[in-house]
Amino acid sequence: MKEVLENWSDNMPSWLWNILITVISVIIGLIIKLIIKAILNFYKNRTDYSLFRSIIVHTGRPMNHFVPLLVLNLMLPLMDMQKRFYIPFSRFIEISLIISFAVLLVSSIKVFEDYMYHVYDLNKEDNLKERKIRTQLQFIRRIMVTFIVLIAVAVVLLSFDNVRKIGAGLLTGVGIGGIIIGFAAQKSLANFLAGFQIAFTQPLRIDDVLVVEGEWGRVEDITLTYVVLNIWDQRRLILPINYFIEKPFQNWTRTTSQILGTVFLYLDYNTPVDAIRTEFDRLLDQTNLWDKRVKVIQVTDAKEHTIEIRALMSARNSSQAFDLRCYIRENLIIFLRDNYPQSLPLQRVVLAHDETATKEPQSITG
């Protein structure tokens, strides 16, 4: 085979032989890529989640240039080219292959991320473990992508002799420059360390319910420098990541998504508390919003004109707790209005016409 190739190269002009080697390399690379894709396509629809489908989606485009470049790099020794042309051409192929391999590695991280998202699905009631894993996974993915890019750039630069000399000169004069850069990058480094701390100590996670700056919302994204909070009315609150290290905030799903909800009613002293308690129990038994853990009716305060009645109930998460509170508040008001209207707050006025006036006070609905 070697003799045949040598005969062909001797009988052809160098430029034509080199073009032929390049075209053959690209064709072989594309054929190998198509074979791999066909094998993956054969298995991709075997289950609802398919690792093979994920590989095709995320690595399809990088494979289009990685495999042909790899084959071309292997066939470079077969080319008939002068040294002054061969060295820059081989270096160009080498650098292209490094960049292509880096892109392929980044795409492979996305394949792994898809697999983890399938294993740790957020679409469940008690998803504390899934939120922990996803928060760490997002941070690790960004770190790995940054690391791959830096390594690829370093390898490319080190392939040039002049850059090596420049790098050595920079290392000898790094003293003052390092101090200046250190001060300039202080805040960025603080954000990076804050992101690292949040990823592994996890005061907040993806899909956590937070109350920050007076706003209620869910954590939509955690990056290396900021956190995106999806507010209940579909606004987005963007906060620097070190905010969550330096300032207090409420996390309603820190250990569990279960939560207690309260409804306060301010009623007259004539209010039949036992009747309200019976109706409260009936209303809870009729709704799926209540998780059957806590239900309490108590008189929690007695003011000058009214008493304060607190209805305490439990729900599976904060969204259901809000709906449950509205449901109980609306129906208890309707119950009192229809059955015990005298329980609504009243304002009493005593009218005395003479010194012997001892009549009962009149009630005026307020």
N, C-alpha and C positions, 0 to 999 in steps of 0.2 A: 504493500500500500504506500509505503514511504517512497519507493522508487517511482511509482506511478505519479504521485504528487510532484516529485522533483522533475520528472519529464514534462509534465504539464506546465510547471512554472518556467522551465527553460524555453518552452516553445511559445510562450505568451509574453507580451510586453509587461513590464513590472506593474504599470498603473492598472492595466486590465486585470492582472492576477490579484492585485490587492482589492480592487472593487469586487471581484468575484468572491474572494474570501469573506469580505464584509457582508455581501448579500447572502451568502450561504449561512453565515453565522446568525444573521437576523432571522432567516427562514427557519433554521433549526431551533432557535430560541422560541419563536412563535409557535412552532409545532409542539415543543415540549410544554409550553404554557397552555395550549389548547388541550393537550392530553390531560394535564393536571386538572384543568377546569372541567373537562368531561367527567373525570372520575368523581370530582366533588359534586357535580350536578346530579350524578346518579344517586348519591346518598342524601342530598339536601332536604328532600321532602319526606323522609322516613318518620319524623316526629314533628310536634308543634314547634319546638325549638330545634334548630339545626345548627350545629357547629360548622358544618360544611357550607351552609348558606351564608353564615357570618364570615367565613374565610373568603368566599367568593366576593361578597359585597365590599369588604374592607381591603382585601389584598389584590383584587382584580387589576386595578390600574397600575399599582407599583410593579406587579409581575410583568406587565406589558413591556417595561423597559429594563427590569432587573435581569430577567432570564436571557434576552438577546445580548445584553452587555456582558453577562457572565460568559456566555458561549464565545463571544467575540474576543474577550480577554484570554480565554483558553487557546484560541486559534491564532493569536498574534504571532507566535514563533514561526507560523507557516508563511507569513507575509514576506515579500521580497522588496525591501525598502532600505534606502540609505540611512546611515546612523543618524544624520542630522535631522531627518524627518521621522525616523522610527521613535526616537526618544520622546519628543513632544507629543506624538500621536499616542504612544503607549501611556504616557502620563495623563493625557486627556481621558483615555478610556479608564484608567485607574481611578481618577478623581470622580468621573461620572458613576462608576460602579460603587464607590464609597457613598456618594450622595443617594443613589438609588437604594442601596442597602439600608441606609438610615431611614429613608421614607418607608421602606418595607417593615422595618422594626417598629416604627410608630404605628403603622396600620395593624401590626400584630398585637400591639397593646390594646387597640380598640376591639380586636377579636376576643381577647381575654376579658375585657370590660363587659362585652355582651354576655359572655358566659356567666360572669359573676352577677350581672343584673338578672339573668334567668334564674340562677340558684337562689338569690336573695331578692325576691320580688316584694315591692313595697305595697302591693294591692292586697293587704290583709289587715285585720283589725289591730292585732298586737305586733307591730313591725319594728320594735325597738332594736333587735339584733340587725335587721336589714338596714336600718338607718345608720347604725354604727359602722357597718361594713362599707356602705356606699360613701359615707363621709371620708373614711380613710382611703378608699379606692380612688376617689377624685383627686385627693392631694397627692397620692403616690403616682398616679398617672401623669400629672403635670410635672412632678419631679423627674420621672423617668424620661419623659419627652425632652425636657430641658437638658438632662444629662446626655441623651443620645445626640442631640443637636450640637452640644458643646464638644463632645468626643469627635463627631464627624468633622466639625470645623477644624479642630486641633489636628486631626490626622491629615486633612487636606493641606493645611498650612505647613506642617512639618515635612511634607513631601518636597518643599522648595528649599534649597540650600540658603538662599538669601534671607528667607523668613527666619530660619534657624539663627542666623547671625544677628538679625534684628531682635529676636527674642532674647538671645544671650545678653545683648546690650541693654535691653529693658530690665532684665533681672538685676544687672549690676547697679542700675540707677533707680531702683524701686523705692528707696528710702523716703524721700520727700513726696514723691508722687503717690506712694501708698498711703501716707498720712492724709493727703488731700482727698484722695478717692474714698478713704475710710470715712471722713467727715461727710462727704457728699452722699455716700450710700448708706448713711446711718439709719435714716428713716425706712429705706427699702429693706435693709437687713432686719430692722425691727418688725416690719410687716411679715417678712419671710419667717422669722422665728415665731411670731404670733400664729401664723398659719400652721406651722409645724406643731405648735402646742395645742391648737384647737383640734387638729386632725387626730391626735392621740390621747389627749385628756378629755376631749369632746364635751365641753360645756354646751355646745349646740351641734346639731347634726342636720343632714339633709332631711327635709320634710318635718322638722321640729316646728311646733307652734310657739311663737315668741310674741312678747309685748315689748316693743322698743320705741323710744321716743314718743310714747303715747299711741303707737300704731300696733294693730293686731294683724299677724300674718304668718305665713309658713316660709321656712328657709328653702329657697328655690335653687340656689347655687352657692358654693363656697370655692373661691379661687385663692391664689397665693397672696392676693393683695386686698380683696374686698369680699363682702357677703351680699347676696341679693335676697331681699325679703319680698315675697309675693303678698301684698296687702289684700285684705278680704274683698276690696272693691276693684281689684285687678290693677292697682297701681304697683310700682316697684320702688322699694326703698333700698338704696345702695349705701352701704356703710363700710368704712375701712375695717379691715379684719382686726386690727389692734384695738378697735372700739370695744370688742367683746372681752378683751383682757383687762382693759382699764376701767370700764364703766359697768354698773349693775344693769341687769335686764331680767325680764321674767321669761322662764322656759316652762311651758305648761306640759311638755312631754319629755321631761328630763329622764325619768325612770319608767314611766308608763303613760299611755294616752288617756287612761281613765281620769275623770275629773268630777268634782262636785259643782252643782249649780244652785243658785239661790234665787228666790222670788220674795220680795218684801211687799206686804199689804198694810196700809194704814187705815184702820177701821174704828168704828165707834165702840164704846165700852159694852154696849148691848150685844155685841157680836157673839153668836154661838160657836165657840172654838171647836167643840166636838163635831158639829155638823160639817164644818170646813175640813176637819181631819178625815171624816168619812168620805167626803166628796174627793178630796185629794188622793186618797187610796184608790178610789174607783177610777179616777182619771189616769193614774199611773198604770193600773192593770190593763188599760185599754190601748196603750201605746207601746210600740217597739223601741221608742227612743230611750226608755228607762231600762237600765241594765240590771235591775232587781237587787242592787247592793244596799242603797241608802234611801230612806224616805222618812222625813221628820217634819212635823208641824209644831212650832213653838211660839209662845208669846215672848219676844225677846226684849221688849221695852214698853213702858207705859208713860206716855207724854201727857201734856196738860189736857188736850182735847181728844187724842186718839191713842190706840194701842198699836204696837208694831208686831205683826205676825210674820214670821219667817218660814218659808217652805224650802226645805233642803232636800235635794234629790241628786242621784248619781247618773252618769252617762258614760258611754264607752270612749268618747272623745269630745273635744271642745266644740266641734261643729254640731254634733247631736245635742250637747248640753245647751247650746244657745237655742236650738229649735225647741227643746224640751221646756226650757224656761218660758219661752213665748207661749207655748201651748198651755202650760199650767196657769200662767198669769191671765190669759184671755178667758179661759174656761172658769176659773174661780171667780172672776169679776162678773161673768154672766150668771153663774150660780147664785151669787149674793144679790145681784140686781133683781133676779126673778123670784127668789125665795125669801130673802131676808133684806129687803130694801132699807130697813131701819139700821142695818149694820154699816151702811155707808156713813162717812164722816158727817157729823151733825154739829151745828153751832147753836148753843142754848142761850136764850135771853130771858131774864126774869123781869117781869113788869110789876111794880108795886105802886098802887094808887093811894094807899094810906098806910098807917102804921099797923093795921090789923090784917094786911094782905098776906095770906099764907097759902095762896093757891099754888098748884103744881106748875113748874116752869114749862113754858111752851118751847117746842122744838121747831127749828127752822132748818130745812135741809140746806147744807152749804156745799 
